[in-house]
Amino acid sequence: MPSYTITVNGLEISFKTDADFERIQVAQALLEERFSELSKGGRYISREKLLTLLALGMADDYLETRRKLAALEARMQELLERR
């Protein structure tokens, strides 16, 4: 399993994963973009608060995506049963 070291919001992180480097780079870019959005407005937000807000936002996105997937799967099942 390859290991990677990336920097996100000034924090160096090392980890191992089966994901390829391109996937890691896309994820890193998304995190940096979200950090940038959260820290807009010129006011100081601690790194801990930024990380917490980021985690909450990403968790919400994940849960919403799961909900939409479940709805799509239910709709597909409905359509298959009509046949």
N, C-alpha and C positions, 0 to 999 in steps of 0.2 A: 504494500500500500504506500503510495507516494506521500511525502510530507511537504507542506507548504509553510511559508512565512509571509504574511501580508501585513500591511499597516492600514488600520481603519481608524479615522479620527485621531491620528497621532499615536495610536496604541498598536504596538507590534504583537501579532498573534501567530503562534506556530501550532500546526495541527496536522493530522494525517486523515486522508479521505480517499475514496475510490473515484471521486469526481475528477474530471480532467481539468487542466489548467484554465482553459477558456471559460468553463463554467464557474470556476473560482473568481476569475477576473470580472465576469458579469455580475456575480453576487457582490463582490467588493465595490463595484461601481454603483450598484443599487444602494448599498449601505451608505456610501459617501454622499450620494444624491439626497437620501433621506436625512442624513445628518445635516447637510447644508440647508434643507428646507426647515428643519426644526430649529436651527440656530439663527434663522433670519430675524430681522427686527432689531438687531443691534444690542439686544440685552444679553447679559451673561447667563448661561445655563450650565450648571456643573456637568462634567462628563457622566457622572452617575445618573443624573436626571435625563440627560440625552439618551443614554443607553436604555433606561427604563421606558422612556417614551417611544424609542425605536422598537423595543421588544413588544410593547403593547400594540403599536401600529402594525407590526409584522404579524403578530398573533391574530389581530382582527382581520387582516387581509387573508391569512390562511384559513380562518374559520369561515369567512364569507365565501372563499373559493370552494371550500368543502361543501357548504350549503348549496351553492350553485351547481356543483357537480352532482350532488345527490338529487337535485331537482331534475337535471338533465337525464340522469340514469332512470329516474322514475318515469319521465316522459318517454324515453326510448322503450322502456318495458311496456308502457301503455300502448305504444304504437305497434310493438311486436305482438302483443296479445290480440290486437284487432284483426290480425291476418287470419 
